[in-house]
Amino acid sequence: NIPSCAVNCIEQSVVKVTGCGSTDVDCACPHFDDIENDAIPCVISSQGCGPD
């Protein structure tokens, strides 16, 4: 499960890193590591972001 506070960061990273639509799982999945690396700083800087 993804904490709701991280969803926006991940969606932005999917589009930025892959050019895929933010909900296009088939397109984005092969780029998981790149998406994760791009999204982590955003999630960390989201104050109070933790498991729901």
N, CA, C and O atoms as a GROMACS GRO file, in nm:
protein
  208
    1ASN      N    1   0.083  -0.119   0.000
    1ASN     CA    2   0.000   0.000   0.000
    1ASN      C    3   0.087   0.125   0.000
    1ASN      O    4   0.192   0.130   0.064
    2ILE      N    5   0.041   0.223  -0.072
    2ILE     CA    6   0.114   0.349  -0.081
    2ILE      C    7   0.042   0.452   0.006
    2ILE      O    8  -0.078   0.471  -0.008
    3PRO      N    9   0.115   0.518   0.096
    3PRO     CA   10   0.052   0.623   0.177
    3PRO      C   11  -0.007   0.731   0.086
    3PRO      O   12   0.054   0.768  -0.014
    4SER      N   13  -0.125   0.780   0.120
    4SER     CA   14  -0.191   0.880   0.036
    4SER      C   15  -0.107   1.005   0.016
    4SER      O   16  -0.117   1.071  -0.087
    5CYS      N   17  -0.024   1.039   0.114
    5CYS     CA   18   0.059   1.158   0.103
    5CYS      C   19   0.171   1.142   0.000
    5CYS      O   20   0.232   1.241  -0.040
    6ALA      N   21   0.198   1.020  -0.044
    6ALA     CA   22   0.305   0.996  -0.141
    6ALA      C   23   0.254   0.984  -0.284
    6ALA      O   24   0.332   0.988  -0.379
    7VAL      N   25   0.123   0.971  -0.301
    7VAL     CA   26   0.067   0.946  -0.433
    7VAL      C   27   0.100   1.056  -0.532
    7VAL      O   28   0.140   1.027  -0.645
    8ASN      N   29   0.086   1.182  -0.492
    8ASN     CA   30   0.113   1.293  -0.582
    8ASN      C   31   0.258   1.291  -0.630
    8ASN      O   32   0.285   1.312  -0.748
    9CYS      N   33   0.351   1.266  -0.540
    9CYS     CA   34   0.494   1.260  -0.576
    9CYS      C   35   0.519   1.149  -0.678
    9CYS      O   36   0.592   1.168  -0.775
   10ILE      N   37   0.458   1.035  -0.655
   10ILE     CA   38   0.479   0.920  -0.744
   10ILE      C   39   0.418   0.947  -0.881
   10ILE      O   40   0.480   0.918  -0.983
   11GLU      N   41   0.296   1.002  -0.883
   11GLU     CA   42   0.232   1.033  -1.011
   11GLU      C   43   0.316   1.132  -1.092
   11GLU      O   44   0.332   1.115  -1.212
   12GLN      N   45   0.368   1.234  -1.025
   12GLN     CA   46   0.453   1.332  -1.094
   12GLN      C   47   0.579   1.266  -1.148
   12GLN      O   48   0.620   1.296  -1.260
   13SER      N   49   0.639   1.177  -1.072
   13SER     CA   50   0.761   1.109  -1.116
   13SER      C   51   0.734   1.017  -1.234
   13SER      O   52   0.816   1.008  -1.324
   14VAL      N   53   0.620   0.949  -1.233
   14VAL     CA   54   0.586   0.861  -1.345
   14VAL      C   55   0.585   0.940  -1.475
   14VAL      O   56   0.646   0.899  -1.574
   15VAL      N   57   0.516   1.053  -1.475
   15VAL     CA   58   0.506   1.135  -1.596
   15VAL      C   59   0.642   1.192  -1.634
   15VAL      O   60   0.681   1.188  -1.750
   16LYS      N   61   0.714   1.246  -1.535
   16LYS     CA   62   0.843   1.311  -1.560
   16LYS      C   63   0.948   1.213  -1.612
   16LYS      O   64   1.017   1.242  -1.710
   17VAL      N   65   0.960   1.098  -1.549
   17VAL     CA   66   1.067   1.004  -1.579
   17VAL      C   67   1.036   0.918  -1.702
   17VAL      O   68   1.126   0.884  -1.778
   18THR      N   69   0.909   0.882  -1.719
   18THR     CA   70   0.876   0.785  -1.824
   18THR      C   71   0.800   0.843  -1.942
   18THR      O   72   0.805   0.788  -2.052
   19GLY      N   73   0.731   0.953  -1.921
   19GLY     CA   74   0.643   1.006  -2.026
   19GLY      C   75   0.512   0.930  -2.032
   19GLY      O   76   0.428   0.959  -2.118
   20CYS      N   77   0.493   0.834  -1.943
   20CYS     CA   78   0.368   0.756  -1.937
   20CYS      C   79   0.261   0.840  -1.868
   20CYS      O   80   0.292   0.936  -1.797
   21GLY      N   81   0.137   0.803  -1.888
   21GLY     CA   82   0.030   0.861  -1.809
   21GLY      C   83   0.046   0.820  -1.664
   21GLY      O   84   0.099   0.712  -1.635
   22SER      N   85   0.002   0.904  -1.573
   22SER     CA   86   0.025   0.878  -1.430
   22SER      C   87  -0.043   0.751  -1.381
   22SER      O   88  -0.006   0.698  -1.276
   23THR      N   89  -0.142   0.701  -1.454
   23THR     CA   90  -0.210   0.578  -1.412
   23THR      C   91  -0.185   0.462  -1.508
   23THR      O   92  -0.252   0.359  -1.498
   24ASP      N   93  -0.090   0.477  -1.599
   24ASP     CA   94  -0.060   0.372  -1.698
   24ASP      C   95   0.043   0.276  -1.640
   24ASP      O   96   0.163   0.290  -1.664
   25VAL      N   97  -0.005   0.178  -1.565
   25VAL     CA   98   0.082   0.085  -1.494
   25VAL      C   99   0.168   0.003  -1.590
   25VAL      O  100   0.286  -0.018  -1.564
   26ASP      N  101   0.109  -0.044  -1.699
   26ASP     CA  102   0.185  -0.126  -1.794
   26ASP      C  103   0.303  -0.050  -1.852
   26ASP      O  104   0.410  -0.107  -1.874
   27CYS      N  105   0.286   0.078  -1.878
   27CYS     CA  106   0.393   0.161  -1.932
   27CYS      C  107   0.498   0.192  -1.824
   27CYS      O  108   0.618   0.189  -1.852
   28ALA      N  109   0.452   0.222  -1.703
   28ALA     CA  110   0.542   0.268  -1.598
   28ALA      C  111   0.621   0.157  -1.529
   28ALA      O  112   0.735   0.179  -1.488
   29CYS      N  113   0.563   0.039  -1.516
   29CYS     CA  114   0.627  -0.069  -1.438
   29CYS      C  115   0.772  -0.099  -1.476
   29CYS      O  116   0.854  -0.118  -1.386
   30PRO      N  117   0.805  -0.106  -1.603
   30PRO     CA  118   0.945  -0.136  -1.636
   30PRO      C  119   1.044  -0.029  -1.588
   30PRO      O  120   1.165  -0.052  -1.586
   31HIS      N  121   0.993   0.085  -1.548
   31HIS     CA  122   1.078   0.197  -1.504
   31HIS      C  123   1.070   0.218  -1.354
   31HIS      O  124   1.099   0.328  -1.304
   32PHE      N  125   1.032   0.114  -1.280
   32PHE     CA  126   1.008   0.126  -1.136
   32PHE      C  127   1.125   0.191  -1.062
   32PHE      O  128   1.104   0.284  -0.984
   33ASP      N  129   1.246   0.144  -1.086
   33ASP     CA  130   1.363   0.196  -1.013
   33ASP      C  131   1.383   0.345  -1.040
   33ASP      O  132   1.413   0.421  -0.948
   34ASP      N  133   1.368   0.386  -1.165
   34ASP     CA  134   1.385   0.528  -1.199
   34ASP      C  135   1.276   0.614  -1.133
   34ASP      O  136   1.304   0.723  -1.084
   35ILE      N  137   1.154   0.563  -1.134
   35ILE     CA  138   1.043   0.636  -1.070
   35ILE      C  139   1.068   0.647  -0.920
   35ILE      O  140   1.051   0.754  -0.862
   36GLU      N  141   1.108   0.537  -0.858
   36GLU     CA  142   1.136   0.537  -0.715
   36GLU      C  143   1.246   0.638  -0.680
   36GLU      O  144   1.230   0.715  -0.585
   37ASN      N  145   1.354   0.637  -0.755
   37ASN     CA  146   1.465   0.728  -0.728
   37ASN      C  147   1.424   0.874  -0.743
   37ASN      O  148   1.472   0.960  -0.669
   38ASP      N  149   1.335   0.902  -0.837
   38ASP     CA  150   1.290   1.039  -0.857
   38ASP      C  151   1.189   1.081  -0.751
   38ASP      O  152   1.189   1.197  -0.708
   39ALA      N  153   1.104   0.989  -0.708
   39ALA     CA  154   0.996   1.023  -0.614
   39ALA      C  155   1.043   1.033  -0.469
   39ALA      O  156   0.984   1.109  -0.392
   40ILE      N  157   1.145   0.961  -0.431
   40ILE     CA  158   1.188   0.957  -0.291
   40ILE      C  159   1.216   1.096  -0.233
   40ILE      O  160   1.165   1.126  -0.125
   41PRO      N  161   1.294   1.182  -0.299
   41PRO     CA  162   1.317   1.315  -0.239
   41PRO      C  163   1.188   1.394  -0.217
   41PRO      O  164   1.175   1.466  -0.119
   42CYS      N  165   1.093   1.381  -0.308
   42CYS     CA  166   0.964   1.449  -0.294
   42CYS      C  167   0.890   1.397  -0.172
   42CYS      O  168   0.837   1.475  -0.093
   43VAL      N  169   0.885   1.265  -0.157
   43VAL     CA  170   0.814   1.205  -0.044
   43VAL      C  171   0.881   1.245   0.087
   43VAL      O  172   0.813   1.277   0.184
   44ILE      N  173   1.013   1.242   0.090
   44ILE     CA  174   1.086   1.278   0.213
   44ILE      C  175   1.059   1.423   0.251
   44ILE      O  176   1.046   1.455   0.370
   45SER      N  177   1.050   1.511   0.152
   45SER     CA  178   1.028   1.652   0.182
   45SER      C  179   0.882   1.683   0.216
   45SER      O  180   0.852   1.794   0.260
   46SER      N  181   0.793   1.586   0.198
   46SER     CA  182   0.652   1.603   0.235
   46SER      C  183   0.641   1.583   0.386
   46SER      O  184   0.635   1.470   0.433
   47GLN      N  185   0.639   1.691   0.458
   47GLN     CA  186   0.638   1.683   0.604
   47GLN      C  187   0.518   1.605   0.653
   47GLN      O  188   0.405   1.629   0.608
   48GLY      N  189   0.540   1.515   0.742
   48GLY     CA  190   0.433   1.438   0.802
   48GLY      C  191   0.386   1.322   0.718
   48GLY      O  192   0.285   1.259   0.750
   49CYS      N  193   0.459   1.291   0.612
   49CYS     CA  194   0.419   1.178   0.528
   49CYS      C  195   0.464   1.049   0.594
   49CYS      O  196   0.582   1.030   0.623
   50GLY      N  197   0.370   0.962   0.618
   50GLY     CA  198   0.398   0.834   0.678
   50GLY      C  199   0.287   0.736   0.644
   50GLY      O  200   0.192   0.772   0.574
   51PRO      N  201   0.297   0.616   0.691
   51PRO     CA  202   0.192   0.518   0.663
   51PRO      C  203   0.056   0.569   0.710
   51PRO      O  204   0.044   0.626   0.819
   52ASP      N  205  -0.046   0.549   0.629
   52ASP     CA  206  -0.181   0.592   0.667
   52ASP      C  207  -0.236   0.505   0.778
   52ASP      O  208  -0.348   0.527   0.823
   0.00000   0.00000   0.00000
